Amino acid sequence: MPKCSNKKLALIAIILDEEEENRNRRKRIWIREMLRKRKQFGEYHTLFNDLSEEETSFYKYFRMSQDQFYILLSKIERQITKQNTPFRESISAKEKLMVCLR
């Protein structure tokens, strides 16, 4: 076979290989659908405000007073806070602490 056809075969093989790679790639999801609805249906957003209104309910849920919760939060907030990105909103330090304590 002439050299020209070997080059053509090599190019065809490369193109076919790239097409196969593109078909096998999964679509990347930056944020899952259930997490998008977190502010509407998530435990933090629906429950925390209600608990904050009643000290006894708050204490039963977290096993600490609201004052203790906010003192603890002030001590660790800088270490657990992340920045928002254009792709997704970060979880607040208060929400992280609530989940951890629960």
Gaussian input, Z-matrix of N, CA and C with variables (Angstrom, degrees):
# hf/3-21g

backbone

0 1
 N
 C     1     B1
 C     2     B2     1     A1
 N     3     B3     2     A2     1     D1
 C     4     B4     3     A3     2     D2
 C     5     B5     4     A4     3     D3
 N     6     B6     5     A5     4     D4
 C     7     B7     6     A6     5     D5
 C     8     B8     7     A7     6     D6
 N     9     B9     8     A8     7     D7
 C    10    B10     9     A9     8     D8
 C    11    B11    10    A10     9     D9
 N    12    B12    11    A11    10    D10
 C    13    B13    12    A12    11    D11
 C    14    B14    13    A13    12    D12
 N    15    B15    14    A14    13    D13
 C    16    B16    15    A15    14    D14
 C    17    B17    16    A16    15    D15
 N    18    B18    17    A17    16    D16
 C    19    B19    18    A18    17    D17
 C    20    B20    19    A19    18    D18
 N    21    B21    20    A20    19    D19
 C    22    B22    21    A21    20    D20
 C    23    B23    22    A22    21    D21
 N    24    B24    23    A23    22    D22
 C    25    B25    24    A24    23    D23
 C    26    B26    25    A25    24    D24
 N    27    B27    26    A26    25    D25
 C    28    B28    27    A27    26    D26
 C    29    B29    28    A28    27    D27
 N    30    B30    29    A29    28    D28
 C    31    B31    30    A30    29    D29
 C    32    B32    31    A31    30    D30
 N    33    B33    32    A32    31    D31
 C    34    B34    33    A33    32    D32
 C    35    B35    34    A34    33    D33
 N    36    B36    35    A35    34    D34
 C    37    B37    36    A36    35    D35
 C    38    B38    37    A37    36    D36
 N    39    B39    38    A38    37    D37
 C    40    B40    39    A39    38    D38
 C    41    B41    40    A40    39    D39
 N    42    B42    41    A41    40    D40
 C    43    B43    42    A42    41    D41
 C    44    B44    43    A43    42    D42
 N    45    B45    44    A44    43    D43
 C    46    B46    45    A45    44    D44
 C    47    B47    46    A46    45    D45
 N    48    B48    47    A47    46    D46
 C    49    B49    48    A48    47    D47
 C    50    B50    49    A49    48    D48
 N    51    B51    50    A50    49    D49
 C    52    B52    51    A51    50    D50
 C    53    B53    52    A52    51    D51
 N    54    B54    53    A53    52    D52
 C    55    B55    54    A54    53    D53
 C    56    B56    55    A55    54    D54
 N    57    B57    56    A56    55    D55
 C    58    B58    57    A57    56    D56
 C    59    B59    58    A58    57    D57
 N    60    B60    59    A59    58    D58
 C    61    B61    60    A60    59    D59
 C    62    B62    61    A61    60    D60
 N    63    B63    62    A62    61    D61
 C    64    B64    63    A63    62    D62
 C    65    B65    64    A64    63    D63
 N    66    B66    65    A65    64    D64
 C    67    B67    66    A66    65    D65
 C    68    B68    67    A67    66    D66
 N    69    B69    68    A68    67    D67
 C    70    B70    69    A69    68    D68
 C    71    B71    70    A70    69    D69
 N    72    B72    71    A71    70    D70
 C    73    B73    72    A72    71    D71
 C    74    B74    73    A73    72    D72
 N    75    B75    74    A74    73    D73
 C    76    B76    75    A75    74    D74
 C    77    B77    76    A76    75    D75
 N    78    B78    77    A77    76    D76
 C    79    B79    78    A78    77    D77
 C    80    B80    79    A79    78    D78
 N    81    B81    80    A80    79    D79
 C    82    B82    81    A81    80    D80
 C    83    B83    82    A82    81    D81
 N    84    B84    83    A83    82    D82
 C    85    B85    84    A84    83    D83
 C    86    B86    85    A85    84    D84
 N    87    B87    86    A86    85    D85
 C    88    B88    87    A87    86    D86
 C    89    B89    88    A88    87    D87
 N    90    B90    89    A89    88    D88
 C    91    B91    90    A90    89    D89
 C    92    B92    91    A91    90    D90
 N    93    B93    92    A92    91    D91
 C    94    B94    93    A93    92    D92
 C    95    B95    94    A94    93    D93
 N    96    B96    95    A95    94    D94
 C    97    B97    96    A96    95    D95
 C    98    B98    97    A97    96    D96
 N    99    B99    98    A98    97    D97
 C   100   B100    99    A99    98    D98
 C   101   B101   100   A100    99    D99
 N   102   B102   101   A101   100   D100
 C   103   B103   102   A102   101   D101
 C   104   B104   103   A103   102   D102
 N   105   B105   104   A104   103   D103
 C   106   B106   105   A105   104   D104
 C   107   B107   106   A106   105   D105
 N   108   B108   107   A107   106   D106
 C   109   B109   108   A108   107   D107
 C   110   B110   109   A109   108   D108
 N   111   B111   110   A110   109   D109
 C   112   B112   111   A111   110   D110
 C   113   B113   112   A112   111   D111
 N   114   B114   113   A113   112   D112
 C   115   B115   114   A114   113   D113
 C   116   B116   115   A115   114   D114
 N   117   B117   116   A116   115   D115
 C   118   B118   117   A117   116   D116
 C   119   B119   118   A118   117   D117
 N   120   B120   119   A119   118   D118
 C   121   B121   120   A120   119   D119
 C   122   B122   121   A121   120   D120
 N   123   B123   122   A122   121   D121
 C   124   B124   123   A123   122   D122
 C   125   B125   124   A124   123   D123
 N   126   B126   125   A125   124   D124
 C   127   B127   126   A126   125   D125
 C   128   B128   127   A127   126   D126
 N   129   B129   128   A128   127   D127
 C   130   B130   129   A129   128   D128
 C   131   B131   130   A130   129   D129
 N   132   B132   131   A131   130   D130
 C   133   B133   132   A132   131   D131
 C   134   B134   133   A133   132   D132
 N   135   B135   134   A134   133   D133
 C   136   B136   135   A135   134   D134
 C   137   B137   136   A136   135   D135
 N   138   B138   137   A137   136   D136
 C   139   B139   138   A138   137   D137
 C   140   B140   139   A139   138   D138
 N   141   B141   140   A140   139   D139
 C   142   B142   141   A141   140   D140
 C   143   B143   142   A142   141   D141
 N   144   B144   143   A143   142   D142
 C   145   B145   144   A144   143   D143
 C   146   B146   145   A145   144   D144
 N   147   B147   146   A146   145   D145
 C   148   B148   147   A147   146   D146
 C   149   B149   148   A148   147   D147
 N   150   B150   149   A149   148   D148
 C   151   B151   150   A150   149   D149
 C   152   B152   151   A151   150   D150
 N   153   B153   152   A152   151   D151
 C   154   B154   153   A153   152   D152
 C   155   B155   154   A154   153   D153
 N   156   B156   155   A155   154   D154
 C   157   B157   156   A156   155   D155
 C   158   B158   157   A157   156   D156
 N   159   B159   158   A158   157   D157
 C   160   B160   159   A159   158   D158
 C   161   B161   160   A160   159   D159
 N   162   B162   161   A161   160   D160
 C   163   B163   162   A162   161   D161
 C   164   B164   163   A163   162   D162
 N   165   B165   164   A164   163   D163
 C   166   B166   165   A165   164   D164
 C   167   B167   166   A166   165   D165
 N   168   B168   167   A167   166   D166
 C   169   B169   168   A168   167   D167
 C   170   B170   169   A169   168   D168
 N   171   B171   170   A170   169   D169
 C   172   B172   171   A171   170   D170
 C   173   B173   172   A172   171   D171
 N   174   B174   173   A173   172   D172
 C   175   B175   174   A174   173   D173
 C   176   B176   175   A175   174   D174
 N   177   B177   176   A176   175   D175
 C   178   B178   177   A177   176   D176
 C   179   B179   178   A178   177   D177
 N   180   B180   179   A179   178   D178
 C   181   B181   180   A180   179   D179
 C   182   B182   181   A181   180   D180
 N   183   B183   182   A182   181   D181
 C   184   B184   183   A183   182   D182
 C   185   B185   184   A184   183   D183
 N   186   B186   185   A185   184   D184
 C   187   B187   186   A186   185   D185
 C   188   B188   187   A187   186   D186
 N   189   B189   188   A188   187   D187
 C   190   B190   189   A189   188   D188
 C   191   B191   190   A190   189   D189
 N   192   B192   191   A191   190   D190
 C   193   B193   192   A192   191   D191
 C   194   B194   193   A193   192   D192
 N   195   B195   194   A194   193   D193
 C   196   B196   195   A195   194   D194
 C   197   B197   196   A196   195   D195
 N   198   B198   197   A197   196   D196
 C   199   B199   198   A198   197   D197
 C   200   B200   199   A199   198   D198
 N   201   B201   200   A200   199   D199
 C   202   B202   201   A201   200   D200
 C   203   B203   202   A202   201   D201
 N   204   B204   203   A203   202   D202
 C   205   B205   204   A204   203   D203
 C   206   B206   205   A205   204   D204
 N   207   B207   206   A206   205   D205
 C   208   B208   207   A207   206   D206
 C   209   B209   208   A208   207   D207
 N   210   B210   209   A209   208   D208
 C   211   B211   210   A210   209   D209
 C   212   B212   211   A211   210   D210
 N   213   B213   212   A212   211   D211
 C   214   B214   213   A213   212   D212
 C   215   B215   214   A214   213   D213
 N   216   B216   215   A215   214   D214
 C   217   B217   216   A216   215   D215
 C   218   B218   217   A217   216   D216
 N   219   B219   218   A218   217   D217
 C   220   B220   219   A219   218   D218
 C   221   B221   220   A220   219   D219
 N   222   B222   221   A221   220   D220
 C   223   B223   222   A222   221   D221
 C   224   B224   223   A223   222   D222
 N   225   B225   224   A224   223   D223
 C   226   B226   225   A225   224   D224
 C   227   B227   226   A226   225   D225
 N   228   B228   227   A227   226   D226
 C   229   B229   228   A228   227   D227
 C   230   B230   229   A229   228   D228
 N   231   B231   230   A230   229   D229
 C   232   B232   231   A231   230   D230
 C   233   B233   232   A232   231   D231
 N   234   B234   233   A233   232   D232
 C   235   B235   234   A234   233   D233
 C   236   B236   235   A235   234   D234
 N   237   B237   236   A236   235   D235
 C   238   B238   237   A237   236   D236
 C   239   B239   238   A238   237   D237
 N   240   B240   239   A239   238   D238
 C   241   B241   240   A240   239   D239
 C   242   B242   241   A241   240   D240
 N   243   B243   242   A242   241   D241
 C   244   B244   243   A243   242   D242
 C   245   B245   244   A244   243   D243
 N   246   B246   245   A245   244   D244
 C   247   B247   246   A246   245   D245
 C   248   B248   247   A247   246   D246
 N   249   B249   248   A248   247   D247
 C   250   B250   249   A249   248   D248
 C   251   B251   250   A250   249   D249
 N   252   B252   251   A251   250   D250
 C   253   B253   252   A252   251   D251
 C   254   B254   253   A253   252   D252
 N   255   B255   254   A254   253   D253
 C   256   B256   255   A255   254   D254
 C   257   B257   256   A256   255   D255
 N   258   B258   257   A257   256   D256
 C   259   B259   258   A258   257   D257
 C   260   B260   259   A259   258   D258
 N   261   B261   260   A260   259   D259
 C   262   B262   261   A261   260   D260
 C   263   B263   262   A262   261   D261
 N   264   B264   263   A263   262   D262
 C   265   B265   264   A264   263   D263
 C   266   B266   265   A265   264   D264
 N   267   B267   266   A266   265   D265
 C   268   B268   267   A267   266   D266
 C   269   B269   268   A268   267   D267
 N   270   B270   269   A269   268   D268
 C   271   B271   270   A270   269   D269
 C   272   B272   271   A271   270   D270
 N   273   B273   272   A272   271   D271
 C   274   B274   273   A273   272   D272
 C   275   B275   274   A274   273   D273
 N   276   B276   275   A275   274   D274
 C   277   B277   276   A276   275   D275
 C   278   B278   277   A277   276   D276
 N   279   B279   278   A278   277   D277
 C   280   B280   279   A279   278   D278
 C   281   B281   280   A280   279   D279
 N   282   B282   281   A281   280   D280
 C   283   B283   282   A282   281   D281
 C   284   B284   283   A283   282   D282
 N   285   B285   284   A284   283   D283
 C   286   B286   285   A285   284   D284
 C   287   B287   286   A286   285   D285
 N   288   B288   287   A287   286   D286
 C   289   B289   288   A288   287   D287
 C   290   B290   289   A289   288   D288
 N   291   B291   290   A290   289   D289
 C   292   B292   291   A291   290   D290
 C   293   B293   292   A292   291   D291
 N   294   B294   293   A293   292   D292
 C   295   B295   294   A294   293   D293
 C   296   B296   295   A295   294   D294
 N   297   B297   296   A296   295   D295
 C   298   B298   297   A297   296   D296
 C   299   B299   298   A298   297   D297
 N   300   B300   299   A299   298   D298
 C   301   B301   300   A300   299   D299
 C   302   B302   301   A301   300   D300
 N   303   B303   302   A302   301   D301
 C   304   B304   303   A303   302   D302
 C   305   B305   304   A304   303   D303

   B1=1.4522
   B2=1.5219
   B3=1.3019
   B4=1.4554
   B5=1.5389
   B6=1.3418
   B7=1.4589
   B8=1.5255
   B9=1.2893
   B10=1.4675
   B11=1.5237
   B12=1.2978
   B13=1.4561
   B14=1.5329
   B15=1.3362
   B16=1.4704
   B17=1.5312
   B18=1.3353
   B19=1.4688
   B20=1.5194
   B21=1.3325
   B22=1.4598
   B23=1.5321
   B24=1.3179
   B25=1.4615
   B26=1.5350
   B27=1.3239
   B28=1.4602
   B29=1.5234
   B30=1.3364
   B31=1.4626
   B32=1.5279
   B33=1.3187
   B34=1.4612
   B35=1.5298
   B36=1.3191
   B37=1.4630
   B38=1.5298
   B39=1.3294
   B40=1.4660
   B41=1.5228
   B42=1.3108
   B43=1.4672
   B44=1.5250
   B45=1.3109
   B46=1.4652
   B47=1.5306
   B48=1.3185
   B49=1.4619
   B50=1.5294
   B51=1.3169
   B52=1.4656
   B53=1.5255
   B54=1.3237
   B55=1.4610
   B56=1.5222
   B57=1.3261
   B58=1.4679
   B59=1.5265
   B60=1.3244
   B61=1.4619
   B62=1.5196
   B63=1.3241
   B64=1.4661
   B65=1.5221
   B66=1.3036
   B67=1.4528
   B68=1.5215
   B69=1.3271
   B70=1.4627
   B71=1.5230
   B72=1.3068
   B73=1.4650
   B74=1.5168
   B75=1.3162
   B76=1.4572
   B77=1.5130
   B78=1.3001
   B79=1.4507
   B80=1.5317
   B81=1.3225
   B82=1.4611
   B83=1.5217
   B84=1.3070
   B85=1.4526
   B86=1.5188
   B87=1.3249
   B88=1.4592
   B89=1.5212
   B90=1.3083
   B91=1.4616
   B92=1.5237
   B93=1.2859
   B94=1.4632
   B95=1.5217
   B96=1.3141
   B97=1.4647
   B98=1.5278
   B99=1.3284
   B100=1.4671
   B101=1.5206
   B102=1.3252
   B103=1.4580
   B104=1.5254
   B105=1.3121
   B106=1.4688
   B107=1.5256
   B108=1.3050
   B109=1.4596
   B110=1.5233
   B111=1.3301
   B112=1.4579
   B113=1.5232
   B114=1.3338
   B115=1.4650
   B116=1.5218
   B117=1.3062
   B118=1.4561
   B119=1.5215
   B120=1.3284
   B121=1.4599
   B122=1.5218
   B123=1.3113
   B124=1.4609
   B125=1.5163
   B126=1.3069
   B127=1.4546
   B128=1.5272
   B129=1.3068
   B130=1.4660
   B131=1.5230
   B132=1.3047
   B133=1.4631
   B134=1.5301
   B135=1.3058
   B136=1.4620
   B137=1.5247
   B138=1.3171
   B139=1.4562
   B140=1.5287
   B141=1.3210
   B142=1.4612
   B143=1.5259
   B144=1.3151
   B145=1.4647
   B146=1.5256
   B147=1.3297
   B148=1.4645
   B149=1.5222
   B150=1.3236
   B151=1.4603
   B152=1.5239
   B153=1.3213
   B154=1.4640
   B155=1.5223
   B156=1.3111
   B157=1.4643
   B158=1.5303
   B159=1.3219
   B160=1.4617
   B161=1.5220
   B162=1.3112
   B163=1.4669
   B164=1.5302
   B165=1.3257
   B166=1.4713
   B167=1.5302
   B168=1.3171
   B169=1.4698
   B170=1.5278
   B171=1.3107
   B172=1.4618
   B173=1.5280
   B174=1.3290
   B175=1.4565
   B176=1.5301
   B177=1.3171
   B178=1.4645
   B179=1.5285
   B180=1.3200
   B181=1.4643
   B182=1.5279
   B183=1.3420
   B184=1.4671
   B185=1.5299
   B186=1.3127
   B187=1.4552
   B188=1.5341
   B189=1.3140
   B190=1.4676
   B191=1.5206
   B192=1.3148
   B193=1.4691
   B194=1.5292
   B195=1.3247
   B196=1.4618
   B197=1.5220
   B198=1.3194
   B199=1.4646
   B200=1.5280
   B201=1.3262
   B202=1.4635
   B203=1.5323
   B204=1.3351
   B205=1.4633
   B206=1.5207
   B207=1.3185
   B208=1.4576
   B209=1.5337
   B210=1.3157
   B211=1.4662
   B212=1.5310
   B213=1.3262
   B214=1.4606
   B215=1.5263
   B216=1.3236
   B217=1.4578
   B218=1.5294
   B219=1.3184
   B220=1.4650
   B221=1.5311
   B222=1.3424
   B223=1.4636
   B224=1.5224
   B225=1.3248
   B226=1.4764
   B227=1.5305
   B228=1.3220
   B229=1.4619
   B230=1.5336
   B231=1.3080
   B232=1.4749
   B233=1.5215
   B234=1.3140
   B235=1.4620
   B236=1.5333
   B237=1.3116
   B238=1.4758
   B239=1.5263
   B240=1.3216
   B241=1.4630
   B242=1.5264
   B243=1.3136
   B244=1.4647
   B245=1.5241
   B246=1.3366
   B247=1.4586
   B248=1.5225
   B249=1.3169
   B250=1.4627
   B251=1.5218
   B252=1.3213
   B253=1.4569
   B254=1.5198
   B255=1.3271
   B256=1.4663
   B257=1.5273
   B258=1.3295
   B259=1.4589
   B260=1.5229
   B261=1.3335
   B262=1.4653
   B263=1.5198
   B264=1.3120
   B265=1.4566
   B266=1.5287
   B267=1.3224
   B268=1.4652
   B269=1.5294
   B270=1.3115
   B271=1.4647
   B272=1.5163
   B273=1.3141
   B274=1.4665
   B275=1.5281
   B276=1.3262
   B277=1.4650
   B278=1.5210
   B279=1.3194
   B280=1.4589
   B281=1.5336
   B282=1.3150
   B283=1.4594
   B284=1.5302
   B285=1.3315
   B286=1.4621
   B287=1.5278
   B288=1.3233
   B289=1.4604
   B290=1.5224
   B291=1.3261
   B292=1.4593
   B293=1.5280
   B294=1.3109
   B295=1.4645
   B296=1.5232
   B297=1.3150
   B298=1.4693
   B299=1.5264
   B300=1.3001
   B301=1.4614
   B302=1.5167
   B303=1.3086
   B304=1.4536
   B305=1.5037
   A1=109.36
   A2=117.00
   A3=120.24
   A4=110.13
   A5=116.53
   A6=122.36
   A7=112.02
   A8=116.88
   A9=121.77
   A10=110.53
   A11=118.85
   A12=120.78
   A13=110.89
   A14=118.55
   A15=120.78
   A16=110.28
   A17=116.46
   A18=120.22
   A19=110.41
   A20=115.12
   A21=119.11
   A22=111.03
   A23=116.74
   A24=120.61
   A25=111.09
   A26=115.86
   A27=119.76
   A28=110.53
   A29=117.49
   A30=121.37
   A31=111.47
   A32=115.76
   A33=119.69
   A34=110.40
   A35=116.92
   A36=120.96
   A37=110.78
   A38=116.57
   A39=120.47
   A40=110.85
   A41=116.92
   A42=121.23
   A43=110.86
   A44=117.50
   A45=120.75
   A46=111.50
   A47=116.62
   A48=120.73
   A49=110.63
   A50=117.97
   A51=121.69
   A52=111.16
   A53=117.15
   A54=120.18
   A55=111.36
   A56=116.07
   A57=119.52
   A58=110.51
   A59=117.90
   A60=121.22
   A61=110.70
   A62=117.20
   A63=121.06
   A64=111.67
   A65=118.24
   A66=121.51
   A67=111.74
   A68=116.96
   A69=121.13
   A70=113.34
   A71=117.95
   A72=120.57
   A73=110.12
   A74=115.23
   A75=120.25
   A76=108.87
   A77=114.88
   A78=120.33
   A79=107.99
   A80=116.26
   A81=120.14
   A82=109.35
   A83=115.18
   A84=121.07
   A85=107.42
   A86=116.58
   A87=120.19
   A88=111.74
   A89=116.08
   A90=119.02
   A91=108.15
   A92=115.91
   A93=120.59
   A94=110.23
   A95=114.97
   A96=121.09
   A97=111.63
   A98=117.16
   A99=119.25
   A100=111.46
   A101=118.12
   A102=120.48
   A103=111.72
   A104=117.10
   A105=119.85
   A106=111.13
   A107=116.44
   A108=121.82
   A109=112.13
   A110=117.17
   A111=121.74
   A112=112.45
   A113=117.62
   A114=119.99
   A115=112.26
   A116=117.74
   A117=120.57
   A118=112.18
   A119=116.34
   A120=120.05
   A121=114.32
   A122=118.23
   A123=121.02
   A124=112.67
   A125=115.26
   A126=121.13
   A127=111.62
   A128=117.20
   A129=120.25
   A130=111.43
   A131=116.33
   A132=120.69
   A133=113.07
   A134=117.08
   A135=118.83
   A136=112.47
   A137=117.35
   A138=120.57
   A139=114.16
   A140=117.42
   A141=119.98
   A142=112.17
   A143=118.43
   A144=120.77
   A145=111.52
   A146=116.48
   A147=119.64
   A148=111.26
   A149=116.56
   A150=120.15
   A151=111.79
   A152=116.77
   A153=120.62
   A154=112.15
   A155=117.22
   A156=120.87
   A157=112.29
   A158=117.33
   A159=121.33
   A160=109.98
   A161=115.86
   A162=120.75
   A163=112.08
   A164=117.39
   A165=119.25
   A166=111.57
   A167=117.09
   A168=120.50
   A169=110.37
   A170=115.48
   A171=120.19
   A172=109.82
   A173=116.11
   A174=120.57
   A175=111.69
   A176=117.56
   A177=120.89
   A178=111.59
   A179=116.62
   A180=121.04
   A181=111.59
   A182=116.93
   A183=120.85
   A184=114.35
   A185=117.54
   A186=122.35
   A187=112.04
   A188=115.28
   A189=122.07
   A190=108.26
   A191=115.57
   A192=119.99
   A193=109.40
   A194=114.91
   A195=118.94
   A196=111.03
   A197=117.10
   A198=120.50
   A199=110.73
   A200=116.63
   A201=120.46
   A202=111.04
   A203=115.85
   A204=120.60
   A205=110.40
   A206=117.77
   A207=121.02
   A208=112.32
   A209=118.11
   A210=120.44
   A211=109.39
   A212=115.92
   A213=120.70
   A214=110.93
   A215=116.48
   A216=121.11
   A217=111.20
   A218=117.80
   A219=120.70
   A220=111.66
   A221=116.64
   A222=119.91
   A223=113.44
   A224=117.54
   A225=119.89
   A226=114.32
   A227=116.86
   A228=120.38
   A229=113.03
   A230=117.56
   A231=119.56
   A232=111.97
   A233=117.79
   A234=120.65
   A235=113.01
   A236=117.86
   A237=118.97
   A238=113.23
   A239=118.13
   A240=120.82
   A241=110.09
   A242=116.12
   A243=123.17
   A244=108.68
   A245=115.73
   A246=120.42
   A247=110.50
   A248=115.41
   A249=120.50
   A250=108.39
   A251=116.35
   A252=121.74
   A253=108.04
   A254=117.51
   A255=119.06
   A256=112.85
   A257=117.22
   A258=121.19
   A259=113.34
   A260=116.82
   A261=119.10
   A262=110.65
   A263=113.57
   A264=120.74
   A265=108.53
   A266=116.12
   A267=119.33
   A268=110.69
   A269=114.93
   A270=120.96
   A271=107.55
   A272=116.79
   A273=120.78
   A274=110.66
   A275=115.12
   A276=120.67
   A277=110.64
   A278=117.16
   A279=120.92
   A280=111.07
   A281=116.04
   A282=120.32
   A283=110.63
   A284=117.47
   A285=120.52
   A286=111.20
   A287=116.05
   A288=119.91
   A289=110.92
   A290=116.19
   A291=119.77
   A292=111.33
   A293=116.98
   A294=121.06
   A295=110.07
   A296=115.87
   A297=120.13
   A298=111.17
   A299=117.54
   A300=120.22
   A301=112.13
   A302=116.06
   A303=119.76
   A304=109.47
   D1=142.40
   D2=178.17
   D3=-69.94
   D4=158.90
   D5=-178.06
   D6=-62.62
   D7=-34.77
   D8=-178.17
   D9=-59.63
   D10=-42.05
   D11=-178.83
   D12=-72.50
   D13=-30.22
   D14=175.63
   D15=-63.93
   D16=-39.00
   D17=178.23
   D18=-65.87
   D19=-41.08
   D20=178.85
   D21=-63.56
   D22=-42.48
   D23=178.78
   D24=-63.62
   D25=-39.58
   D26=178.89
   D27=-64.61
   D28=-42.02
   D29=178.31
   D30=-64.20
   D31=-41.64
   D32=178.63
   D33=-63.27
   D34=-41.51
   D35=179.15
   D36=-62.91
   D37=-41.41
   D38=179.11
   D39=-65.02
   D40=-44.24
   D41=179.71
   D42=-62.85
   D43=-44.64
   D44=178.85
   D45=-63.61
   D46=-38.63
   D47=178.55
   D48=-64.74
   D49=-42.05
   D50=178.83
   D51=-65.40
   D52=-40.46
   D53=177.83
   D54=-62.55
   D55=-39.39
   D56=179.25
   D57=-66.74
   D58=-39.67
   D59=177.46
   D60=-62.24
   D61=-41.78
   D62=-179.94
   D63=-64.22
   D64=-35.93
   D65=178.75
   D66=-70.81
   D67=-32.20
   D68=-177.03
   D69=-83.37
   D70=-11.98
   D71=179.86
   D72=-71.44
   D73=137.65
   D74=176.49
   D75=-88.45
   D76=150.04
   D77=175.71
   D78=-73.29
   D79=129.57
   D80=-178.88
   D81=-85.41
   D82=133.19
   D83=178.30
   D84=-109.24
   D85=122.31
   D86=-178.21
   D87=-76.63
   D88=-34.57
   D89=179.60
   D90=-146.75
   D91=133.43
   D92=-178.33
   D93=-73.21
   D94=153.01
   D95=-176.11
   D96=-59.33
   D97=-41.56
   D98=-178.86
   D99=-64.79
   D100=-29.81
   D101=179.24
   D102=-77.31
   D103=-24.99
   D104=175.55
   D105=-64.90
   D106=-30.29
   D107=-177.55
   D108=-90.97
   D109=8.91
   D110=-175.70
   D111=-58.38
   D112=-38.77
   D113=-178.24
   D114=-70.02
   D115=-25.56
   D116=179.01
   D117=-85.67
   D118=-43.41
   D119=-169.56
   D120=-118.75
   D121=-4.56
   D122=-176.50
   D123=-69.62
   D124=153.04
   D125=-176.51
   D126=-61.11
   D127=-41.47
   D128=-178.43
   D129=-60.58
   D130=-49.73
   D131=-174.18
   D132=-72.71
   D133=-25.54
   D134=-179.59
   D135=-95.41
   D136=-31.26
   D137=-171.91
   D138=-99.20
   D139=-37.25
   D140=-171.63
   D141=-60.80
   D142=-42.27
   D143=179.20
   D144=-62.48
   D145=-40.38
   D146=178.08
   D147=-65.45
   D148=-41.17
   D149=179.81
   D150=-67.14
   D151=-34.02
   D152=-178.95
   D153=-64.94
   D154=-24.64
   D155=-178.99
   D156=-76.92
   D157=-25.31
   D158=-178.43
   D159=-121.73
   D160=114.23
   D161=-177.48
   D162=-62.67
   D163=-39.41
   D164=-178.11
   D165=-67.52
   D166=-39.92
   D167=177.47
   D168=-65.92
   D169=-40.95
   D170=178.11
   D171=-60.10
   D172=-46.28
   D173=-179.09
   D174=-63.50
   D175=-42.16
   D176=178.98
   D177=-63.64
   D178=-36.38
   D179=-176.50
   D180=-75.90
   D181=-43.02
   D182=-174.44
   D183=-105.49
   D184=-9.22
   D185=-176.86
   D186=60.69
   D187=32.99
   D188=174.66
   D189=-160.88
   D190=157.60
   D191=179.38
   D192=-76.49
   D193=166.45
   D194=177.32
   D195=-63.45
   D196=-37.10
   D197=178.04
   D198=-60.82
   D199=-45.34
   D200=178.64
   D201=-63.23
   D202=-40.24
   D203=178.53
   D204=-58.97
   D205=-48.76
   D206=-176.48
   D207=-72.59
   D208=-28.78
   D209=173.92
   D210=-66.24
   D211=-46.77
   D212=177.55
   D213=-60.83
   D214=-44.11
   D215=178.91
   D216=-59.61
   D217=-43.19
   D218=-178.86
   D219=-64.59
   D220=-28.83
   D221=-179.70
   D222=-77.23
   D223=-29.68
   D224=-175.27
   D225=-112.87
   D226=-5.04
   D227=-172.02
   D228=-56.35
   D229=-44.75
   D230=-177.95
   D231=-63.30
   D232=-34.85
   D233=-177.59
   D234=-75.59
   D235=-26.51
   D236=-175.00
   D237=-107.47
   D238=0.92
   D239=-179.34
   D240=-83.77
   D241=133.92
   D242=176.02
   D243=-115.17
   D244=162.81
   D245=179.03
   D246=-91.34
   D247=149.25
   D248=172.76
   D249=-71.98
   D250=151.90
   D251=175.33
   D252=-121.71
   D253=167.19
   D254=176.49
   D255=-62.83
   D256=-19.40
   D257=-176.09
   D258=-91.00
   D259=-31.48
   D260=-178.34
   D261=-158.14
   D262=155.44
   D263=178.94
   D264=-91.73
   D265=136.15
   D266=-178.39
   D267=-75.56
   D268=162.17
   D269=177.30
   D270=-83.60
   D271=132.56
   D272=-176.36
   D273=-67.43
   D274=156.77
   D275=178.91
   D276=-62.66
   D277=-37.79
   D278=179.38
   D279=-63.40
   D280=-41.71
   D281=179.27
   D282=-67.12
   D283=-41.21
   D284=178.09
   D285=-61.37
   D286=-43.45
   D287=179.56
   D288=-64.12
   D289=-42.13
   D290=179.67
   D291=-60.23
   D292=-44.91
   D293=-179.73
   D294=-64.91
   D295=-41.80
   D296=-179.41
   D297=-63.38
   D298=-43.92
   D299=-178.78
   D300=-69.55
   D301=-35.61
   D302=-177.76
   D303=-69.16

